[in-house]
Each structure stands twice: as C-alpha cells, then as structure tokens.
C-alpha cells in the first residue's frame, strides 16, 4: 500500500518515475531561474502545478496525474508561444534544449504504460 507523503514511488512504471522526476526538476528550474516571477500568477501557478503534479503522481492520485499533465503541456506551450512559434525555437539552442525536455516530459506522462497504470491504480 502506498503511504501518503511519498515524493517518489519506485513501484510505478519507469515512464511515470521519470515523469515525476522531470516534473520536480522543471519546478526547481522555474524557482532557481526566476520563472516563478514570470507574469507573477502564471509562473507561480505553473511552478505549483508541476510540483503538485509530481507529488500527486508519486502518491497515486488522479488529481496529481491530471495536474501534472496539464502543467507539463502548459510548460511546453508557453515558451513556444512567447518565442514566436516553432521556428523561433530552432534559432535558440537553449530554448530548443528546454523544449526537448518538455516534449519528453509530456511524452512520458502520456505514454500508454503511464496512462494504463493510472487508470488502474490511481484513486
């Protein structure tokens, strides 16, 4: 049984484990590099959504999975929209690497193993 308060759950599929780690890493980067203060409510909500999604997924909560997927998608779309589209992303190597990790995070969370596991086990 999964006791509440876990930050990481090793019994989950690797896709979810890596997704949880990337959610936490993205939230930490937003805090460390000032993304929390980007248009203050948006950055704060995004950071909170990423961290809460990781925590909820680790504790096998449906709200955590939904929050994590939503925050990951917003975290992917926001830099692309701010940069001026996909073409601008390829012009900036740092932004390109960031977007690549964001794509990986969304892919991990929406992977069939992740979706199937959360459908069966999450409450």
Phi and psi in degrees as a GROMACS rama.xvg file:
@    title "Ramachandran Plot"
@    xaxis  label "Phi"
@    yaxis  label "Psi"
@TYPE xy
-91.2461  111.865  UNK-2
-77.5428  142.313  UNK-3
-65.7214  151.95  UNK-4
98.9423  5.91568  UNK-5
-75.3842  141.159  UNK-6
-96.7276  -17.9671  UNK-7
-150.791  140.536  UNK-8
-124.337  107.351  UNK-9
-75.8249  -9.86742  UNK-10
-84.6904  -6.99341  UNK-11
-82.5339  162.621  UNK-12
-60.6551  155.4  UNK-13
-58.3952  -33.3893  UNK-14
-62.2448  -41.9549  UNK-15
-72.6005  -37.9998  UNK-16
-59.4631  -47.6387  UNK-17
-66.7346  -37.0919  UNK-18
-61.3227  -42.9891  UNK-19
-62.353  -44.5937  UNK-20
-61.4399  -43.0241  UNK-21
-68.3258  -33.4519  UNK-22
-61.7071  -47.0584  UNK-23
-63.7625  -42.5469  UNK-24
-63.6988  -43.9327  UNK-25
-62.1866  -41.5576  UNK-26
-63.4534  -41.5144  UNK-27
-64.709  -41.5024  UNK-28
-63.8096  -38.2376  UNK-29
-63.4118  -38.1746  UNK-30
-69.8044  -47.2017  UNK-31
-67.0723  -35.7465  UNK-32
-107.291  20.7421  UNK-33
81.1049  8.68512  UNK-34
-66.3315  -21.2079  UNK-35
-62.0738  -33.6463  UNK-36
-92.4383  4.26097  UNK-37
-69.8366  114.938  UNK-38
41.1941  68.489  UNK-39
-20.6158  -57.7386  UNK-40
-66.6764  -33.7979  UNK-41
-66.6399  -49.3469  UNK-42
-62.8559  -40.5709  UNK-43
-66.8997  -43.7094  UNK-44
-64.6266  -40.3315  UNK-45
-64.9135  -44.9257  UNK-46
-62.1671  -46.1382  UNK-47
-63.2167  -39.121  UNK-48
-64.9455  -41.3844  UNK-49
-64.6816  -47.461  UNK-50
-67.2552  -44.9319  UNK-51
-65.6971  -37.1447  UNK-52
-62.3134  -44.3027  UNK-53
-61.5853  -44.0257  UNK-54
-65.3486  -43.4161  UNK-55
-64.5349  -40.1064  UNK-56
-65.944  -42.9701  UNK-57
-60.7414  -28.5323  UNK-58
-100.462  14.3533  UNK-59
55.4066  51.2579  UNK-60
-109.968  134.189  UNK-61
-60.4416  -39.5559  UNK-62
-61.7707  -33.3132  UNK-63
-66.8768  -41.5595  UNK-64
-64.7663  -45.9952  UNK-65
-64.1465  -41.8492  UNK-66
-65.48  -43.645  UNK-67
-62.7765  -44.3736  UNK-68
-64.9547  -45.9093  UNK-69
-60.7779  -46.0919  UNK-70
-66.0579  -37.5828  UNK-71
-64.734  -39.4381  UNK-72
-68.1752  -42.8793  UNK-73
-63.9986  -40.6983  UNK-74
-64.0022  -28.1924  UNK-75
-79.235  -44.4987  UNK-76
-75.2388  -36.0915  UNK-77
-58.7332  -50.5177  UNK-78
-64.0338  -34.4732  UNK-79
-66.0549  -43.036  UNK-80
-66.629  -40.9204  UNK-81
-67.6208  -38.3988  UNK-82
-70.6722  -18.7559  UNK-83
103.463  22.0019  UNK-84
114.529  176.607  UNK-85
-65.3082  -35.8892  UNK-86
-60.3571  -37.7259  UNK-87
-69.7204  -27.4442  UNK-88
-64.4324  -39.7823  UNK-89
-71.8217  -15.3146  UNK-90
-83.4945  -15.9798  UNK-91
-121.422  112.171  UNK-92
-62.0689  -41.6734  UNK-93
-62.3893  -43.8795  UNK-94
-66.7466  -38.6257  UNK-95
-61.269  -44.739  UNK-96
-63.618  -41.0194  UNK-97
-61.6636  -45.9184  UNK-98
-65.6662  -35.2323  UNK-99
-62.5572  -42.0205  UNK-100
-67.3743  -35.0497  UNK-101
-67.4137  -39.0477  UNK-102
-63.584  -42.5714  UNK-103
-61.2589  -40.5294  UNK-104
-63.018  -47.8123  UNK-105
-62.0615  -41.6707  UNK-106
-63.6247  -40.2395  UNK-107
-64.8359  -42.7636  UNK-108
-71.8483  -30.9417  UNK-109
-96.8319  4.19674  UNK-110
-59.8564  145.195  UNK-111
-54.4273  -36.3723  UNK-112
-64.229  -42.3779  UNK-113
-65.132  -47.1463  UNK-114
-63.5623  -43.3022  UNK-115
-65.3491  -42.5777  UNK-116
-61.9474  -45.4494  UNK-117
-69.1297  -32.7619  UNK-118
-63.5169  -37.3227  UNK-119
-83.832  -44.6456  UNK-120
-103.954  -22.7128  UNK-121
-78.347  144.997  UNK-122
